[in-house]
Amino acid sequence: MSATTLRPNQGFTAKATVTRGDTQLVSWIIFSGHNSDASNILEIHPKIGLELDHSFSVEGKFRLAAYHKEIQTKEDYQSTAELKHVDVEVKYNQLDGTKLVPKNPANFVSGDILRKNFPCVFEAKFLIDPASSDELSRLKFSLSDGSRNTLHEGSQAGSIFTFTPQNSNAKYIVTAEYTNEFGAVSTQSFSGTSKALSVKDITHGEQVVRPGTPMSFSVTKTQFNFSVKNDSDLPENGSIKWNLDKVLIGTGRTINIPGSRLMQKKKYHIEAFVTSAIGKTTGTNNDGINNDWHFEVKDNIVEKIKIVKSPKMGTAGEFEIEETTFKNYDPAKDGAISWKVTGPETGTGSEAKFSKSFNLPGEYTISCNLGGRPCKEPLKIKIIEPMVTVDQCKWIDKDSRSGNIIKQAGLNQEISAFVSGNGLDNEDITLDIYDDDSTGNNIVFTYTFKTTEKHKTGFYFPLTITQQIVDKIKEHGFADRGDLYFNLVRNGAETPIKNGDKKLGEFLRVTLEPQIINAYFCDANDTEQVFSSPLNGALYFKIYAINMVDKKVEINFLTESDAYWTWDDELKIGKWEDIKDKFKDEKIRDTKTATFDKKGEILVPVDLSKMGKPKNFIRLNAMVKILKDEEATEKLEEKGFYIKHTDLALVFPGATLPTMVENKGAVKVGRAEIDGGGNCGGKFCIKQGSPKSELIREINIRLAGFGGNVPTDEFTDNTEKMVKQFQRDYMKVPETGKVCGNVLKAIDEYCNKYVEQINDYKCPCQNPNNSEENDKAPKAKRCPDGWGKGLFSEQYLKSNISEAYRKYEYPGMHRSTLWAVSAMKFYLDFTKSIYSKFDVNRGYRCWADNDFHNRKSTNHFGKAADIRFNKNGKRTKLASDANKIRTDIFNKYLNAKWWGNPNLFTLEKESDGAVTYVHVDCRDFDLEYHDNKYFTKNQENVIGKSIVELANELGFKDMCSCSGGFSSNTGSKTSENNERVDPKTLKSSNSLIEFIKDWEKFEKMPYNDKKDFCTIGYGHLIKRDKCENITIPSEFKSGITKEQATELFKVDLQEFEKAVQRDVTVKLYQKEFDALVDLLFNCGAYFLSTNKAPKLYKNLLDEKYEEAAKEFLDIENTTRRKQNYEMFINGNYDSTH
């Protein structure tokens, strides 16, 4: 409590409050000074009650205390903390401070600027307020100029002084001088310069108006802070002038510009001023100058057209105006609407919405005029004729992303009709399946359905060969078998689907006899047929049969050591006894029982551990017994089959395949690409704008260390940056910032490889690895399981407590912090650092540990980790090493900052105590991200579920099916198919397009490239001259969008694709073609043909591909050429530079 200031001999009453006891027994003690020591007692007033009237004749500091005990002398006094008192300071009055304070300053002062011709009022402030009349009589004001010459202006009324500055840019000094009773003088003063009024802000109207629209503006602010609402607030309003395009048009606080003055379509500039105008008519309304306004008079036009219903050949498209210059279309002011279609056919319209049927394919332009004025962006559309590609329509065995092409099927078998084409989206289609033989086309199945956007380029239709279909084949067919095709019929349209009436699917032979179509050894996913495998590998056996659905078989795997001259060259079902007898001398190593599924398939693993230990190798055979139907009553002869001799698998010990002429590696199993193959093309990706989900939250947690992120369920800009960094550094694929199945699989791999062990983070109370016993809290006080006791739970999620001072013991370690440490481990590997993680010096620390070490910090209640490091394999304790890891790993890759940076991982500095270790925490995350759900004390919850499994559970199955091009960092690279092809059949891959775009970078406006050529977008050449030397084409003057830039880029790329196709006469892989296209894009279309890289070109034409690739490294721009080499040899499209 502050002391009360009194004058000498000024009466003063102190009052006490007593809650119990006799109030008349209250005594009062007066102390010298502001303390209650007995030695300082000046007076004792025993038993006088609750009030004490007193005055002091001398200056000094005193304390008046109420004492609720018997007291007569100093010896009776007992000091107590409960003693109630009031402190006073007695002194003669004086001015309080040296600054003379303006009264109502907003009206006349701004800093040290005084308002010219306006009363300026100042008030002297006394230490003891209010001052007495005697004291006021000794207060004198004076006014002087900048040279201290006395000015006989102004008037004093008590402690108030008023004067009106008359001159501009004149300095005034106002001084208040007070003399006390003993002649001591104190002063206060104010120094300022008078200025005429200046306009700081005016009302802001529309930035674009129609011709003839009146405009009005008013002054709202001057350099002073008083409110300006009407003329009476601004006596000087007559001195305010208004310029329109540098021409004076009026005076006063408000100006009204008639519409007749704003008929010319152009840009205008209005400015309010007092003494001088800026006079600058160019500029924008964002230039920080507020006493003017830029606006434009222009006609209303259609800015953009919107497609309401996408048109296709044979169906009507619907269009409407999406955006006009002015939101409110006014026919009287803007004129009539006029639609116009140009292209292979034409059309017109005059309503706000426009509908048009298109009966010819091709490119069209749709424009919409207002009052005859053309629209800004006519709509360009391409009318597609719905069509199917006959030779790509197949019968397949799966209803997923890809499947084996099949030629035969049987009863109860699940199959799919795969349709490939273009323009098949948003259609009402009937699929007719028919048997074609000498009796004609016999429809055996029909189905009508509606397609969606995802069906644009094709779809599959699953069905089962039912008894009803078989009956229809028999009823109208020539034989008991059927050759099935399918057609597509377009409903509700004026034109049919092109080729929809052709024989699609070649034909599928449906028979009723059991037949083994294929049997071979393969990998786990049946993507490669396997002819050789090490004993420590994984081997599977696949059977595909017809008319065997739900049939059980016994598969016997046996070794084959002798040549069998009577080995069948095809799969045949025969007598089981004969098959057993044929292989009676061979040893059955493994037996499996399996049932044919609805697709007529069986896939079982081979237990290679049962194959013995051959010195060199063994050949693995399979003979299959078809088991009897358990419900069958008729005794039938047992049947079976064995695989073809050419499909035997060679099994060998160790990792090296024996050298044999007949050795063959794995070969691809025939597949049909469905719906874009393994890559969804972005249709199912999670990206910015995707709905919030727990899947996104888990991605944000597990990848938190890739640039830093919080555990939000929203796909933020930060999430996109994080995913891009993960794709670039971990996956080594082109950055998209989108999450599809390939990213999910990579996240699972990363998590399993770099997961932290939760026990390493336990509190020293229960952690045997990070503290000696004598450095731990007493056993009775230790937390029971290493994760605190939940103390101070009342502070949990309280917003009025800073996280740095929150005492709550969280239930475990924050998962984001754990994954930050995981990312640190990855980047130590990624950078091939000489450093590695030594241990977790401290993770969790509970209050018992804090108290034992006399520590108050709260970061380690689950939010922080202190990591120690090895250097070249040995523990380092050097501060310089810890600082280097902070800079090179945490700052660079985790984007970690010092404390005080919201929603980022934060670090302790060396000066904070982190000398031999790195401290990282998440304490600066927003409060919502410190919910208990983000903390874990169990190892299984550090990762949680596989993220692919989680995505499937949450309904992201389509996304999970997308493979997208990621090759595991722990496995072998995916082998690409197989044979080079004529480059004339190749186009630039999407991976190459993204690679070049990342190199070129997007530029919205025209700019001069490194060669001083005028360029725009992704390196699109406007002209071989500087931009400032040419007239920029109208389509580029205002810049272009990324979408427009991409289209220009794809057109530009065609020149270099054609150059490769023209100059390279040998066959190429896609990756080789892409590398050459990028080389020519960068160096010129005739770079090869003009022999600018003779060794590369010669080696390439001699089909010395690896030698040709090495020559990339000797060409200019070495960084990009190294990436071309990686692309050419390894298919790596890493554009980091």
CORLIN-V628960 format. One line per field, one symbol per residue. phi: phi as a letter, one per 40 degrees, with the letter a starting at -180 (. if undefined). psi: psi as a letter, one per 20 degrees, with the letter a starting at -180 (. if undefined). burial: # if it has 24 or more other ideal C-beta (glycine too) atoms within 12 Angstrom, else .. Layout:
BEGIN
phi = ???
psi = ???
burial = ???
END
This chain:
BEGIN
phi = .ccccbcdgccabbbbbbcagcccccbbbbbcgbabccccccabbcfbgcbbcaabcbcibabbbcbcacabbdcccbcaccccabbbbbaccaccgbccccbfcdcabbgbbbccgbdbbbbcbccbbccccccccbcbbabbcccgccbcbgabbgcbbbabcbbcfbcbbbbbbbbccbgcbbbbabbabcbcdbcbabcbcccbbcdgccbbbbcbabcccccbbacccbdcccccbbbbfgbcbibhcbbbbccccbcccacbbbababbaccgccchbcbcgcbcbababbaccbccabbccbccacgbcbbbaccabdbcccbdcccgccacabbidbbaaabbcbbbacbbbchcbbbbbbbfgccccbdcbbbcbcdabcdcbcbcbcbbbcaaccbbbabcgccbaccbbiagccfbcbbcbbbcbacchcbcbaaababcbdccdbiabbcabcccccccccccbccaccbbcbabbbcbgbcbcccgcccccgfabcbbbccaccaaacaccbfbbcbbaaccccbbbbbbbabfbdgccbbbbcbcbbbcbcccccbcbcbccccccccbccccccabbbabccccgbbbbcbcccccgbccbabcbbabbbcccccccbccbccbaabccccbcbcbacgbbcccadccbccbccdbbcbfggcbcggcbccadgcccacccdcccccbdccggabcccbccdccccccdcccccccfbdcbgbbbdccccccdcdcccbccccccbccddbbccbacdcbbcddcbcccbgbgbgcfccccfcccbcccbcccccchcccccccccccdcccccdcfccbaccaccabcbccccdccbfbbcbdcchbbabbbbcbfgbdbbccccccccdccbcccbcfcbcdhbcfbcbbccdcchccbabbbabcccddccbcdccbbbbcccccgcdccccccccgbcccccccghcbdcbbccccccgbcbcdccbbcccccdcccccccgcbcbdaccccgccbagcgcccacacdccbccddcbdcgbcccccccccccdcddccccccccbbbcbcdccdcccccdcdcbhcbccccgcbcccccccccgccccccccdcbbdgccccccccccccbgcbcbca
psi = pqqppqqpjpqpppqqpphrrohiiprpppqprlrkqhijpgqpnpliaiqopqqpirqapqpoppolrpphrhhipoqqijpprpqqppqqqrqoaipppqplhhhiqodkpqoqkppppqpppqgopqqrhgghhjppqqprahjkpppmrrqpndjppprophqqkqpqoppppppahjjppqqqqpprppqqqqphqrqpbqhpqqpjoqqpqqpiqairjqpohrhhimhjhiipqppoljppirrrhqppoqhhilhpoapqoppprggqqgjoirarjkjipijrpprpprqprphqqpogppqrpiqpqpqrphprgphopohhhirqpoqppqbhrrrrrjrhqpqpppjprapqppqoqokipqqgnqppqoopopqqogiiprprirkbhqrppqiqrapjpprqopppbqkjqlqoqpoppqpoaiiaoopiqqpprprahijgjrrqoqrpnrhgggghgggirhrirqoprqrpppqkqhqrppjhjroqjdqoooripqpogqprqaahjlipppiqqqhjapprpppprqkjpjqqqppppqqohqpoijpqirpqpaphhhgghhkhiqpohqpqprppaijkqpoqqpniijjamqhfrqpprppppoqqphiphpoqpprarrrqhijqpppqraippqoqhjpqaqqpppqpppljbipijihjqpapiqqqrhggghghghjhimiprqlqjqnrhhgggggghggggghlrpphjqoahhgghhggggghhjqqohhijqqhhjoiijqqhijqqqhhiqqhjjkajkqliiipkpijpqhijpipoqmaqphhgghghghggghhghjlqiqrpgrogpeqprhggghhjlqiqjhjliiqpopqqqokiqpqjphhgghghgghfggghikqarqjoqkqqqqqrhiiimgjrppprkhjqqhhjkqhiiqqjphiiggbqphggggghjjlggghiphjjppqiiaqqppqnfqqrpiiiqrprhggghgghhghqpohqqrpahjkqprrcmkppgqmrqhiiropqhiigjrrrhghhgggghghhhhhghgghgiojrqqrghggghhghghhhiqhkgghjkhmggggghghjkmghhghhihijqqmhghhhhhghgggikolojp.
burial = ...#####.#.#.#.#.........#######...#....#####..#.#.#.#.#..###########.#.....#.....##############...###..#.####..####.###########..#...##.######.#.....#.##.#..#######....#########.#.....##################.##.####.#.##########.#.#.....#.##.#######...##.####.#....#.....#######..##..........###############.###..########.###..###..#....#..#####.#...#.#..#.#.#.####..########...#####.##########.#######.######################################...#####.....#...###########...##.###..#...###########.#.######.###########.##########.#########.#.#.#############.########......#...#.##.#..#..##..#.###.#.#############.#..#.....##########............######..######....#........#..############..#####..#..########################.##################################..##############..##....##....##..######....#......#..#######################.#..#.################.#....#############......#....######.##########.#...######.....#.##########.#.###..####....###..##.##..#.#.##########.#.............#..#.#############.##..##.#....#########....#........#...#....##.###.##..##.###.##.#.################.#.##....#..##..#....#..##.###.#....##########.#####..
END
